[in-house]
Amino acid sequence: MLISFVENAFKHGVVNDPENPVKINIIANQKILHFSVINKKNNQNKDAQGGVGLTNVERRLQLVYPDRYKLNVVNSATHYTCELMIDI
């Protein structure tokens, strides 16, 4: 499930700006997985249609981890941030 967020960061983000690198963090312990991706948006690579990736990930999360996850997505003017916490 996490790969969708990473793929989107590289597909739709700016990856060659040293001042705004793609940031991927994963912290896990015996109780929780905390995953986040932050990337600067590349407005030139906009798809004509929006994808279904986020919707599909949320469906899979609900199937595999019903009521045991929190997904926070922030789509600002310049950056895209995704934070996922799963009770494991």
PyMOL Python script that loads the backbone (N, CA, C, O; Angstrom):
from pymol import cmd

cmd.read_pdbstr("""\
ATOM      1  N   MET A   1       0.807  -1.197   0.000  1.00  0.00           N
ATOM      2  CA  MET A   1       0.000   0.000   0.000  1.00  0.00           C
ATOM      3  C   MET A   1       0.852   1.263   0.000  1.00  0.00           C
ATOM      4  O   MET A   1       0.481   2.268  -0.606  1.00  0.00           O
ATOM      5  N   LEU A   2       1.965   1.211   0.663  1.00  0.00           N
ATOM      6  CA  LEU A   2       2.811   2.396   0.788  1.00  0.00           C
ATOM      7  C   LEU A   2       3.424   2.808  -0.546  1.00  0.00           C
ATOM      8  O   LEU A   2       3.708   3.985  -0.766  1.00  0.00           O
ATOM      9  N   ILE A   3       3.625   1.849  -1.424  1.00  0.00           N
ATOM     10  CA  ILE A   3       4.287   2.149  -2.687  1.00  0.00           C
ATOM     11  C   ILE A   3       3.484   3.157  -3.515  1.00  0.00           C
ATOM     12  O   ILE A   3       4.076   3.933  -4.266  1.00  0.00           O
ATOM     13  N   SER A   4       2.190   3.163  -3.401  1.00  0.00           N
ATOM     14  CA  SER A   4       1.370   4.127  -4.166  1.00  0.00           C
ATOM     15  C   SER A   4       1.728   5.561  -3.816  1.00  0.00           C
ATOM     16  O   SER A   4       1.798   6.418  -4.697  1.00  0.00           O
ATOM     17  N   PHE A   5       1.954   5.827  -2.538  1.00  0.00           N
ATOM     18  CA  PHE A   5       2.319   7.176  -2.110  1.00  0.00           C
ATOM     19  C   PHE A   5       3.716   7.556  -2.597  1.00  0.00           C
ATOM     20  O   PHE A   5       3.952   8.694  -3.003  1.00  0.00           O
ATOM     21  N   VAL A   6       4.634   6.600  -2.553  1.00  0.00           N
ATOM     22  CA  VAL A   6       5.998   6.850  -3.021  1.00  0.00           C
ATOM     23  C   VAL A   6       5.999   7.086  -4.533  1.00  0.00           C
ATOM     24  O   VAL A   6       6.644   8.017  -5.017  1.00  0.00           O
ATOM     25  N   GLU A   7       5.287   6.256  -5.267  1.00  0.00           N
ATOM     26  CA  GLU A   7       5.197   6.426  -6.722  1.00  0.00           C
ATOM     27  C   GLU A   7       4.641   7.796  -7.088  1.00  0.00           C
ATOM     28  O   GLU A   7       5.160   8.461  -7.984  1.00  0.00           O
ATOM     29  N   ASN A   8       3.599   8.211  -6.403  1.00  0.00           N
ATOM     30  CA  ASN A   8       2.989   9.510  -6.700  1.00  0.00           C
ATOM     31  C   ASN A   8       3.949  10.662  -6.418  1.00  0.00           C
ATOM     32  O   ASN A   8       3.961  11.653  -7.149  1.00  0.00           O
ATOM     33  N   ALA A   9       4.746  10.538  -5.370  1.00  0.00           N
ATOM     34  CA  ALA A   9       5.710  11.594  -5.046  1.00  0.00           C
ATOM     35  C   ALA A   9       6.711  11.776  -6.183  1.00  0.00           C
ATOM     36  O   ALA A   9       7.077  12.903  -6.519  1.00  0.00           O
ATOM     37  N   PHE A  10       7.151  10.668  -6.773  1.00  0.00           N
ATOM     38  CA  PHE A  10       8.121  10.761  -7.859  1.00  0.00           C
ATOM     39  C   PHE A  10       7.460  11.076  -9.194  1.00  0.00           C
ATOM     40  O   PHE A  10       8.062  11.736 -10.040  1.00  0.00           O
ATOM     41  N   LYS A  11       6.246  10.619  -9.390  1.00  0.00           N
ATOM     42  CA  LYS A  11       5.546  10.866 -10.654  1.00  0.00           C
ATOM     43  C   LYS A  11       5.051  12.312 -10.756  1.00  0.00           C
ATOM     44  O   LYS A  11       5.143  12.932 -11.815  1.00  0.00           O
ATOM     45  N   HIS A  12       4.528  12.840  -9.655  1.00  0.00           N
ATOM     46  CA  HIS A  12       3.891  14.159  -9.693  1.00  0.00           C
ATOM     47  C   HIS A  12       4.683  15.234  -8.955  1.00  0.00           C
ATOM     48  O   HIS A  12       4.278  16.396  -8.939  1.00  0.00           O
ATOM     49  N   GLY A  13       5.794  14.864  -8.352  1.00  0.00           N
ATOM     50  CA  GLY A  13       6.552  15.818  -7.555  1.00  0.00           C
ATOM     51  C   GLY A  13       7.799  16.313  -8.259  1.00  0.00           C
ATOM     52  O   GLY A  13       8.177  15.824  -9.323  1.00  0.00           O
ATOM     53  N   VAL A  14       8.424  17.294  -7.636  1.00  0.00           N
ATOM     54  CA  VAL A  14       9.713  17.822  -8.089  1.00  0.00           C
ATOM     55  C   VAL A  14      10.780  17.010  -7.356  1.00  0.00           C
ATOM     56  O   VAL A  14      10.854  17.037  -6.127  1.00  0.00           O
ATOM     57  N   VAL A  15      11.599  16.294  -8.110  1.00  0.00           N
ATOM     58  CA  VAL A  15      12.582  15.418  -7.473  1.00  0.00           C
ATOM     59  C   VAL A  15      14.022  15.923  -7.617  1.00  0.00           C
ATOM     60  O   VAL A  15      14.945  15.309  -7.081  1.00  0.00           O
ATOM     61  N   ASN A  16      14.220  17.015  -8.322  1.00  0.00           N
ATOM     62  CA  ASN A  16      15.583  17.498  -8.563  1.00  0.00           C
ATOM     63  C   ASN A  16      15.843  18.865  -7.932  1.00  0.00           C
ATOM     64  O   ASN A  16      16.705  19.606  -8.404  1.00  0.00           O
ATOM     65  N   ASP A  17      15.118  19.204  -6.886  1.00  0.00           N
ATOM     66  CA  ASP A  17      15.302  20.470  -6.186  1.00  0.00           C
ATOM     67  C   ASP A  17      15.926  20.185  -4.826  1.00  0.00           C
ATOM     68  O   ASP A  17      15.236  19.705  -3.926  1.00  0.00           O
ATOM     69  N   PRO A  18      17.235  20.475  -4.652  1.00  0.00           N
ATOM     70  CA  PRO A  18      17.883  20.157  -3.379  1.00  0.00           C
ATOM     71  C   PRO A  18      17.287  20.874  -2.173  1.00  0.00           C
ATOM     72  O   PRO A  18      17.428  20.408  -1.043  1.00  0.00           O
ATOM     73  N   GLU A  19      16.625  21.996  -2.403  1.00  0.00           N
ATOM     74  CA  GLU A  19      16.009  22.727  -1.297  1.00  0.00           C
ATOM     75  C   GLU A  19      14.648  22.154  -0.907  1.00  0.00           C
ATOM     76  O   GLU A  19      14.135  22.459   0.170  1.00  0.00           O
ATOM     77  N   ASN A  20      14.064  21.331  -1.766  1.00  0.00           N
ATOM     78  CA  ASN A  20      12.764  20.714  -1.512  1.00  0.00           C
ATOM     79  C   ASN A  20      12.796  19.245  -1.906  1.00  0.00           C
ATOM     80  O   ASN A  20      12.099  18.856  -2.843  1.00  0.00           O
ATOM     81  N   PRO A  21      13.572  18.423  -1.230  1.00  0.00           N
ATOM     82  CA  PRO A  21      13.656  17.011  -1.615  1.00  0.00           C
ATOM     83  C   PRO A  21      12.372  16.260  -1.260  1.00  0.00           C
ATOM     84  O   PRO A  21      11.603  16.690  -0.400  1.00  0.00           O
ATOM     85  N   VAL A  22      12.160  15.149  -1.926  1.00  0.00           N
ATOM     86  CA  VAL A  22      11.094  14.241  -1.530  1.00  0.00           C
ATOM     87  C   VAL A  22      11.522  13.633  -0.195  1.00  0.00           C
ATOM     88  O   VAL A  22      12.631  13.114  -0.069  1.00  0.00           O
ATOM     89  N   LYS A  23      10.647  13.699   0.787  1.00  0.00           N
ATOM     90  CA  LYS A  23      10.956  13.168   2.118  1.00  0.00           C
ATOM     91  C   LYS A  23      10.040  11.988   2.401  1.00  0.00           C
ATOM     92  O   LYS A  23       8.816  12.108   2.351  1.00  0.00           O
ATOM     93  N   ILE A  24      10.645  10.857   2.696  1.00  0.00           N
ATOM     94  CA  ILE A  24       9.906   9.638   3.023  1.00  0.00           C
ATOM     95  C   ILE A  24      10.382   9.160   4.383  1.00  0.00           C
ATOM     96  O   ILE A  24      11.576   8.947   4.590  1.00  0.00           O
ATOM     97  N   ASN A  25       9.461   8.992   5.298  1.00  0.00           N
ATOM     98  CA  ASN A  25       9.797   8.534   6.656  1.00  0.00           C
ATOM     99  C   ASN A  25       8.930   7.341   7.025  1.00  0.00           C
ATOM    100  O   ASN A  25       7.724   7.322   6.779  1.00  0.00           O
ATOM    101  N   ILE A  26       9.573   6.351   7.619  1.00  0.00           N
ATOM    102  CA  ILE A  26       8.850   5.192   8.142  1.00  0.00           C
ATOM    103  C   ILE A  26       9.387   4.914   9.540  1.00  0.00           C
ATOM    104  O   ILE A  26      10.589   4.738   9.743  1.00  0.00           O
ATOM    105  N   ILE A  27       8.477   4.880  10.481  1.00  0.00           N
ATOM    106  CA  ILE A  27       8.815   4.533  11.857  1.00  0.00           C
ATOM    107  C   ILE A  27       7.835   3.440  12.278  1.00  0.00           C
ATOM    108  O   ILE A  27       6.621   3.581  12.131  1.00  0.00           O
ATOM    109  N   ALA A  28       8.382   2.369  12.795  1.00  0.00           N
ATOM    110  CA  ALA A  28       7.517   1.271  13.222  1.00  0.00           C
ATOM    111  C   ALA A  28       8.001   0.740  14.567  1.00  0.00           C
ATOM    112  O   ALA A  28       9.197   0.688  14.857  1.00  0.00           O
ATOM    113  N   ASN A  29       7.035   0.356  15.357  1.00  0.00           N
ATOM    114  CA  ASN A  29       7.344  -0.374  16.582  1.00  0.00           C
ATOM    115  C   ASN A  29       6.349  -1.522  16.675  1.00  0.00           C
ATOM    116  O   ASN A  29       5.708  -1.863  15.681  1.00  0.00           O
ATOM    117  N   GLN A  30       6.213  -2.105  17.818  1.00  0.00           N
ATOM    118  CA  GLN A  30       5.336  -3.272  17.939  1.00  0.00           C
ATOM    119  C   GLN A  30       3.857  -2.930  17.868  1.00  0.00           C
ATOM    120  O   GLN A  30       3.023  -3.824  17.725  1.00  0.00           O
ATOM    121  N   LYS A  31       3.523  -1.659  17.965  1.00  0.00           N
ATOM    122  CA  LYS A  31       2.107  -1.277  18.008  1.00  0.00           C
ATOM    123  C   LYS A  31       1.655  -0.430  16.821  1.00  0.00           C
ATOM    124  O   LYS A  31       0.490  -0.498  16.429  1.00  0.00           O
ATOM    125  N   ILE A  32       2.552   0.362  16.246  1.00  0.00           N
ATOM    126  CA  ILE A  32       2.112   1.320  15.230  1.00  0.00           C
ATOM    127  C   ILE A  32       3.149   1.471  14.123  1.00  0.00           C
ATOM    128  O   ILE A  32       4.356   1.394  14.353  1.00  0.00           O
ATOM    129  N   LEU A  33       2.641   1.686  12.933  1.00  0.00           N
ATOM    130  CA  LEU A  33       3.460   2.039  11.787  1.00  0.00           C
ATOM    131  C   LEU A  33       3.121   3.476  11.431  1.00  0.00           C
ATOM    132  O   LEU A  33       1.957   3.809  11.208  1.00  0.00           O
ATOM    133  N   HIS A  34       4.129   4.317  11.380  1.00  0.00           N
ATOM    134  CA  HIS A  34       3.933   5.723  11.018  1.00  0.00           C
ATOM    135  C   HIS A  34       4.714   5.976   9.737  1.00  0.00           C
ATOM    136  O   HIS A  34       5.935   5.823   9.711  1.00  0.00           O
ATOM    137  N   PHE A  35       4.017   6.361   8.681  1.00  0.00           N
ATOM    138  CA  PHE A  35       4.595   6.544   7.358  1.00  0.00           C
ATOM    139  C   PHE A  35       4.214   7.928   6.849  1.00  0.00           C
ATOM    140  O   PHE A  35       3.063   8.345   6.979  1.00  0.00           O
ATOM    141  N   SER A  36       5.172   8.638   6.275  1.00  0.00           N
ATOM    142  CA  SER A  36       4.843   9.945   5.697  1.00  0.00           C
ATOM    143  C   SER A  36       5.681  10.196   4.449  1.00  0.00           C
ATOM    144  O   SER A  36       6.821   9.745   4.331  1.00  0.00           O
ATOM    145  N   VAL A  37       5.078  10.928   3.531  1.00  0.00           N
ATOM    146  CA  VAL A  37       5.742  11.355   2.303  1.00  0.00           C
ATOM    147  C   VAL A  37       5.392  12.820   2.094  1.00  0.00           C
ATOM    148  O   VAL A  37       4.228  13.212   2.174  1.00  0.00           O
ATOM    149  N   ILE A  38       6.415  13.623   1.826  1.00  0.00           N
ATOM    150  CA  ILE A  38       6.218  15.043   1.536  1.00  0.00           C
ATOM    151  C   ILE A  38       6.985  15.352   0.267  1.00  0.00           C
ATOM    152  O   ILE A  38       8.165  15.021   0.147  1.00  0.00           O
ATOM    153  N   ASN A  39       6.312  15.986  -0.677  1.00  0.00           N
ATOM    154  CA  ASN A  39       7.005  16.389  -1.896  1.00  0.00           C
ATOM    155  C   ASN A  39       6.476  17.718  -2.408  1.00  0.00           C
ATOM    156  O   ASN A  39       5.304  18.054  -2.237  1.00  0.00           O
ATOM    157  N   LYS A  40       7.373  18.464  -3.041  1.00  0.00           N
ATOM    158  CA  LYS A  40       6.977  19.693  -3.719  1.00  0.00           C
ATOM    159  C   LYS A  40       6.219  19.298  -4.976  1.00  0.00           C
ATOM    160  O   LYS A  40       6.618  18.375  -5.686  1.00  0.00           O
ATOM    161  N   LYS A  41       5.136  19.992  -5.246  1.00  0.00           N
ATOM    162  CA  LYS A  41       4.311  19.663  -6.400  1.00  0.00           C
ATOM    163  C   LYS A  41       4.923  20.190  -7.691  1.00  0.00           C
ATOM    164  O   LYS A  41       5.473  21.289  -7.739  1.00  0.00           O
ATOM    165  N   ASN A  42       4.813  19.390  -8.715  1.00  0.00           N
ATOM    166  CA  ASN A  42       5.219  19.776 -10.054  1.00  0.00           C
ATOM    167  C   ASN A  42       3.945  20.005 -10.851  1.00  0.00           C
ATOM    168  O   ASN A  42       3.348  19.055 -11.358  1.00  0.00           O
ATOM    169  N   ASN A  43       3.533  21.236 -10.961  1.00  0.00           N
ATOM    170  CA  ASN A  43       2.269  21.552 -11.626  1.00  0.00           C
ATOM    171  C   ASN A  43       2.321  21.354 -13.133  1.00  0.00           C
ATOM    172  O   ASN A  43       1.280  21.379 -13.789  1.00  0.00           O
ATOM    173  N   GLN A  44       3.501  21.160 -13.693  1.00  0.00           N
ATOM    174  CA  GLN A  44       3.618  20.936 -15.129  1.00  0.00           C
ATOM    175  C   GLN A  44       3.275  19.505 -15.511  1.00  0.00           C
ATOM    176  O   GLN A  44       2.937  19.252 -16.667  1.00  0.00           O
ATOM    177  N   ASN A  45       3.350  18.568 -14.585  1.00  0.00           N
ATOM    178  CA  ASN A  45       3.073  17.167 -14.878  1.00  0.00           C
ATOM    179  C   ASN A  45       1.646  16.758 -14.525  1.00  0.00           C
ATOM    180  O   ASN A  45       1.387  15.587 -14.249  1.00  0.00           O
ATOM    181  N   LYS A  46       0.736  17.702 -14.531  1.00  0.00           N
ATOM    182  CA  LYS A  46      -0.643  17.401 -14.182  1.00  0.00           C
ATOM    183  C   LYS A  46      -1.260  16.470 -15.216  1.00  0.00           C
ATOM    184  O   LYS A  46      -1.120  16.687 -16.419  1.00  0.00           O
ATOM    185  N   ASP A  47      -1.946  15.427 -14.738  1.00  0.00           N
ATOM    186  CA  ASP A  47      -2.715  14.570 -15.621  1.00  0.00           C
ATOM    187  C   ASP A  47      -3.996  15.297 -16.005  1.00  0.00           C
ATOM    188  O   ASP A  47      -4.511  16.112 -15.240  1.00  0.00           O
ATOM    189  N   ALA A  48      -4.503  14.998 -17.193  1.00  0.00           N
ATOM    190  CA  ALA A  48      -5.756  15.606 -17.622  1.00  0.00           C
ATOM    191  C   ALA A  48      -6.902  15.167 -16.709  1.00  0.00           C
ATOM    192  O   ALA A  48      -7.822  15.937 -16.436  1.00  0.00           O
ATOM    193  N   GLN A  49      -6.833  13.918 -16.244  1.00  0.00           N
ATOM    194  CA  GLN A  49      -7.844  13.398 -15.335  1.00  0.00           C
ATOM    195  C   GLN A  49      -7.172  13.006 -14.034  1.00  0.00           C
ATOM    196  O   GLN A  49      -6.010  12.602 -14.018  1.00  0.00           O
ATOM    197  N   GLY A  50      -7.903  13.126 -12.961  1.00  0.00           N
ATOM    198  CA  GLY A  50      -7.378  12.682 -11.680  1.00  0.00           C
ATOM    199  C   GLY A  50      -7.337  11.167 -11.622  1.00  0.00           C
ATOM    200  O   GLY A  50      -8.162  10.497 -12.243  1.00  0.00           O
ATOM    201  N   GLY A  51      -6.387  10.626 -10.886  1.00  0.00           N
ATOM    202  CA  GLY A  51      -6.268   9.182 -10.766  1.00  0.00           C
ATOM    203  C   GLY A  51      -7.172   8.629  -9.684  1.00  0.00           C
ATOM    204  O   GLY A  51      -7.856   9.367  -8.974  1.00  0.00           O
ATOM    205  N   VAL A  52      -7.156   7.326  -9.580  1.00  0.00           N
ATOM    206  CA  VAL A  52      -7.958   6.640  -8.562  1.00  0.00           C
ATOM    207  C   VAL A  52      -7.072   6.009  -7.500  1.00  0.00           C
ATOM    208  O   VAL A  52      -7.552   5.243  -6.665  1.00  0.00           O
ATOM    209  N   GLY A  53      -5.786   6.324  -7.524  1.00  0.00           N
ATOM    210  CA  GLY A  53      -4.832   5.711  -6.606  1.00  0.00           C
ATOM    211  C   GLY A  53      -5.177   5.897  -5.154  1.00  0.00           C
ATOM    212  O   GLY A  53      -5.190   4.926  -4.397  1.00  0.00           O
ATOM    213  N   LEU A  54      -5.458   7.115  -4.740  1.00  0.00           N
ATOM    214  CA  LEU A  54      -5.764   7.389  -3.337  1.00  0.00           C
ATOM    215  C   LEU A  54      -7.051   6.692  -2.906  1.00  0.00           C
ATOM    216  O   LEU A  54      -7.130   6.154  -1.801  1.00  0.00           O
ATOM    217  N   THR A  55      -8.043   6.703  -3.766  1.00  0.00           N
ATOM    218  CA  THR A  55      -9.306   6.032  -3.462  1.00  0.00           C
ATOM    219  C   THR A  55      -9.081   4.535  -3.285  1.00  0.00           C
ATOM    220  O   THR A  55      -9.627   3.923  -2.367  1.00  0.00           O
ATOM    221  N   ASN A  56      -8.274   3.948  -4.169  1.00  0.00           N
ATOM    222  CA  ASN A  56      -7.992   2.512  -4.063  1.00  0.00           C
ATOM    223  C   ASN A  56      -7.212   2.180  -2.800  1.00  0.00           C
ATOM    224  O   ASN A  56      -7.489   1.171  -2.151  1.00  0.00           O
ATOM    225  N   VAL A  57      -6.242   3.016  -2.442  1.00  0.00           N
ATOM    226  CA  VAL A  57      -5.471   2.782  -1.215  1.00  0.00           C
ATOM    227  C   VAL A  57      -6.392   2.844   0.000  1.00  0.00           C
ATOM    228  O   VAL A  57      -6.283   2.014   0.903  1.00  0.00           O
ATOM    229  N   GLU A  58      -7.290   3.813   0.030  1.00  0.00           N
ATOM    230  CA  GLU A  58      -8.216   3.924   1.169  1.00  0.00           C
ATOM    231  C   GLU A  58      -9.136   2.710   1.258  1.00  0.00           C
ATOM    232  O   GLU A  58      -9.450   2.254   2.358  1.00  0.00           O
ATOM    233  N   ARG A  59      -9.565   2.188   0.128  1.00  0.00           N
ATOM    234  CA  ARG A  59     -10.395   0.975   0.137  1.00  0.00           C
ATOM    235  C   ARG A  59      -9.609  -0.211   0.687  1.00  0.00           C
ATOM    236  O   ARG A  59     -10.121  -0.982   1.498  1.00  0.00           O
ATOM    237  N   ARG A  60      -8.369  -0.351   0.243  1.00  0.00           N
ATOM    238  CA  ARG A  60      -7.541  -1.456   0.725  1.00  0.00           C
ATOM    239  C   ARG A  60      -7.258  -1.324   2.220  1.00  0.00           C
ATOM    240  O   ARG A  60      -7.285  -2.312   2.954  1.00  0.00           O
ATOM    241  N   LEU A  61      -6.986  -0.094   2.663  1.00  0.00           N
ATOM    242  CA  LEU A  61      -6.757   0.126   4.095  1.00  0.00           C
ATOM    243  C   LEU A  61      -7.977  -0.283   4.907  1.00  0.00           C
ATOM    244  O   LEU A  61      -7.844  -0.922   5.951  1.00  0.00           O
ATOM    245  N   GLN A  62      -9.141   0.073   4.443  1.00  0.00           N
ATOM    246  CA  GLN A  62     -10.365  -0.249   5.175  1.00  0.00           C
ATOM    247  C   GLN A  62     -10.610  -1.758   5.192  1.00  0.00           C
ATOM    248  O   GLN A  62     -11.140  -2.290   6.167  1.00  0.00           O
ATOM    249  N   LEU A  63     -10.225  -2.446   4.118  1.00  0.00           N
ATOM    250  CA  LEU A  63     -10.389  -3.900   4.083  1.00  0.00           C
ATOM    251  C   LEU A  63      -9.396  -4.618   4.999  1.00  0.00           C
ATOM    252  O   LEU A  63      -9.769  -5.546   5.716  1.00  0.00           O
ATOM    253  N   VAL A  64      -8.139  -4.188   4.974  1.00  0.00           N
ATOM    254  CA  VAL A  64      -7.092  -4.879   5.713  1.00  0.00           C
ATOM    255  C   VAL A  64      -6.987  -4.403   7.164  1.00  0.00           C
ATOM    256  O   VAL A  64      -6.723  -5.199   8.065  1.00  0.00           O
ATOM    257  N   TYR A  65      -7.195  -3.099   7.384  1.00  0.00           N
ATOM    258  CA  TYR A  65      -7.057  -2.502   8.720  1.00  0.00           C
ATOM    259  C   TYR A  65      -8.312  -1.708   9.093  1.00  0.00           C
ATOM    260  O   TYR A  65      -8.223  -0.508   9.354  1.00  0.00           O
ATOM    261  N   PRO A  66      -9.460  -2.349   9.121  1.00  0.00           N
ATOM    262  CA  PRO A  66     -10.691  -1.595   9.395  1.00  0.00           C
ATOM    263  C   PRO A  66     -10.631  -0.878  10.740  1.00  0.00           C
ATOM    264  O   PRO A  66     -10.393  -1.494  11.778  1.00  0.00           O
ATOM    265  N   ASP A  67     -10.847   0.411  10.701  1.00  0.00           N
ATOM    266  CA  ASP A  67     -10.875   1.260  11.896  1.00  0.00           C
ATOM    267  C   ASP A  67      -9.561   1.220  12.691  1.00  0.00           C
ATOM    268  O   ASP A  67      -9.545   1.539  13.880  1.00  0.00           O
ATOM    269  N   ARG A  68      -8.455   0.825  12.027  1.00  0.00           N
ATOM    270  CA  ARG A  68      -7.166   0.770  12.715  1.00  0.00           C
ATOM    271  C   ARG A  68      -6.116   1.626  12.011  1.00  0.00           C
ATOM    272  O   ARG A  68      -4.915   1.413  12.176  1.00  0.00           O
ATOM    273  N   TYR A  69      -6.574   2.578  11.239  1.00  0.00           N
ATOM    274  CA  TYR A  69      -5.628   3.446  10.543  1.00  0.00           C
ATOM    275  C   TYR A  69      -6.145   4.871  10.523  1.00  0.00           C
ATOM    276  O   TYR A  69      -7.337   5.131  10.685  1.00  0.00           O
ATOM    277  N   LYS A  70      -5.212   5.781  10.319  1.00  0.00           N
ATOM    278  CA  LYS A  70      -5.564   7.186  10.136  1.00  0.00           C
ATOM    279  C   LYS A  70      -4.743   7.689   8.955  1.00  0.00           C
ATOM    280  O   LYS A  70      -3.518   7.572   8.944  1.00  0.00           O
ATOM    281  N   LEU A  71      -5.415   8.240   7.982  1.00  0.00           N
ATOM    282  CA  LEU A  71      -4.762   8.776   6.793  1.00  0.00           C
ATOM    283  C   LEU A  71      -5.059  10.265   6.715  1.00  0.00           C
ATOM    284  O   LEU A  71      -6.215  10.688   6.722  1.00  0.00           O
ATOM    285  N   ASN A  72      -4.000  11.043   6.641  1.00  0.00           N
ATOM    286  CA  ASN A  72      -4.134  12.491   6.533  1.00  0.00           C
ATOM    287  C   ASN A  72      -3.389  12.941   5.281  1.00  0.00           C
ATOM    288  O   ASN A  72      -2.179  12.743   5.168  1.00  0.00           O
ATOM    289  N   VAL A  73      -4.108  13.541   4.349  1.00  0.00           N
ATOM    290  CA  VAL A  73      -3.531  14.030   3.103  1.00  0.00           C
ATOM    291  C   VAL A  73      -3.743  15.536   3.036  1.00  0.00           C
ATOM    292  O   VAL A  73      -4.863  16.026   3.178  1.00  0.00           O
ATOM    293  N   VAL A  74      -2.651  16.260   2.818  1.00  0.00           N
ATOM    294  CA  VAL A  74      -2.723  17.710   2.688  1.00  0.00           C
ATOM    295  C   VAL A  74      -2.217  18.070   1.299  1.00  0.00           C
ATOM    296  O   VAL A  74      -1.075  17.781   0.942  1.00  0.00           O
ATOM    297  N   ASN A  75      -3.077  18.696   0.534  1.00  0.00           N
ATOM    298  CA  ASN A  75      -2.760  19.090  -0.837  1.00  0.00           C
ATOM    299  C   ASN A  75      -2.730  20.620  -0.879  1.00  0.00           C
ATOM    300  O   ASN A  75      -3.719  21.264  -1.231  1.00  0.00           O
ATOM    301  N   SER A  76      -1.575  21.187  -0.514  1.00  0.00           N
ATOM    302  CA  SER A  76      -1.463  22.650  -0.484  1.00  0.00           C
ATOM    303  C   SER A  76      -1.114  23.166  -1.877  1.00  0.00           C
ATOM    304  O   SER A  76      -0.997  22.385  -2.821  1.00  0.00           O
ATOM    305  N   ALA A  77      -0.953  24.453  -2.001  1.00  0.00           N
ATOM    306  CA  ALA A  77      -0.627  25.052  -3.290  1.00  0.00           C
ATOM    307  C   ALA A  77       0.742  24.615  -3.802  1.00  0.00           C
ATOM    308  O   ALA A  77       0.954  24.537  -5.013  1.00  0.00           O
ATOM    309  N   THR A  78       1.678  24.328  -2.888  1.00  0.00           N
ATOM    310  CA  THR A  78       3.041  24.021  -3.304  1.00  0.00           C
ATOM    311  C   THR A  78       3.512  22.612  -2.961  1.00  0.00           C
ATOM    312  O   THR A  78       4.417  22.090  -3.612  1.00  0.00           O
ATOM    313  N   HIS A  79       2.915  21.992  -1.953  1.00  0.00           N
ATOM    314  CA  HIS A  79       3.389  20.692  -1.494  1.00  0.00           C
ATOM    315  C   HIS A  79       2.236  19.704  -1.323  1.00  0.00           C
ATOM    316  O   HIS A  79       1.078  20.076  -1.133  1.00  0.00           O
ATOM    317  N   TYR A  80       2.608  18.444  -1.400  1.00  0.00           N
ATOM    318  CA  TYR A  80       1.665  17.353  -1.153  1.00  0.00           C
ATOM    319  C   TYR A  80       2.225  16.549   0.012  1.00  0.00           C
ATOM    320  O   TYR A  80       3.375  16.111  -0.025  1.00  0.00           O
ATOM    321  N   THR A  81       1.418  16.357   1.036  1.00  0.00           N
ATOM    322  CA  THR A  81       1.856  15.639   2.228  1.00  0.00           C
ATOM    323  C   THR A  81       0.868  14.514   2.507  1.00  0.00           C
ATOM    324  O   THR A  81      -0.346  14.713   2.503  1.00  0.00           O
ATOM    325  N   CYS A  82       1.412  13.343   2.745  1.00  0.00           N
ATOM    326  CA  CYS A  82       0.598  12.197   3.096  1.00  0.00           C
ATOM    327  C   CYS A  82       1.162  11.590   4.376  1.00  0.00           C
ATOM    328  O   CYS A  82       2.358  11.316   4.466  1.00  0.00           O
ATOM    329  N   GLU A  83       0.305  11.386   5.352  1.00  0.00           N
ATOM    330  CA  GLU A  83       0.720  10.784   6.615  1.00  0.00           C
ATOM    331  C   GLU A  83      -0.246   9.644   6.929  1.00  0.00           C
ATOM    332  O   GLU A  83      -1.463   9.828   6.962  1.00  0.00           O
ATOM    333  N   LEU A  84       0.320   8.475   7.155  1.00  0.00           N
ATOM    334  CA  LEU A  84      -0.480   7.278   7.424  1.00  0.00           C
ATOM    335  C   LEU A  84       0.006   6.649   8.722  1.00  0.00           C
ATOM    336  O   LEU A  84       1.203   6.424   8.905  1.00  0.00           O
ATOM    337  N   MET A  85      -0.925   6.370   9.613  1.00  0.00           N
ATOM    338  CA  MET A  85      -0.619   5.665  10.848  1.00  0.00           C
ATOM    339  C   MET A  85      -1.520   4.430  10.914  1.00  0.00           C
ATOM    340  O   MET A  85      -2.740   4.520  10.780  1.00  0.00           O
ATOM    341  N   ILE A  86      -0.886   3.281  11.124  1.00  0.00           N
ATOM    342  CA  ILE A  86      -1.631   2.020  11.179  1.00  0.00           C
ATOM    343  C   ILE A  86      -1.338   1.346  12.507  1.00  0.00           C
ATOM    344  O   ILE A  86      -0.182   1.171  12.893  1.00  0.00           O
ATOM    345  N   ASP A  87      -2.419   0.967  13.207  1.00  0.00           N
ATOM    346  CA  ASP A  87      -2.282   0.150  14.410  1.00  0.00           C
ATOM    347  C   ASP A  87      -2.049  -1.282  13.940  1.00  0.00           C
ATOM    348  O   ASP A  87      -2.912  -1.881  13.300  1.00  0.00           O
ATOM    349  N   ILE A  88      -0.874  -1.825  14.263  1.00  0.00           N
ATOM    350  CA  ILE A  88      -0.545  -3.172  13.780  1.00  0.00           C
ATOM    351  C   ILE A  88      -0.608  -4.199  14.893  1.00  0.00           C
ATOM    352  O   ILE A  88      -0.359  -5.382  14.657  1.00  0.00           O
TER     353      ILE A  88
END
""", "prot")
cmd.dss("prot")
cmd.show_as("cartoon", "prot")
cmd.util.cbc("prot")
cmd.orient("prot")
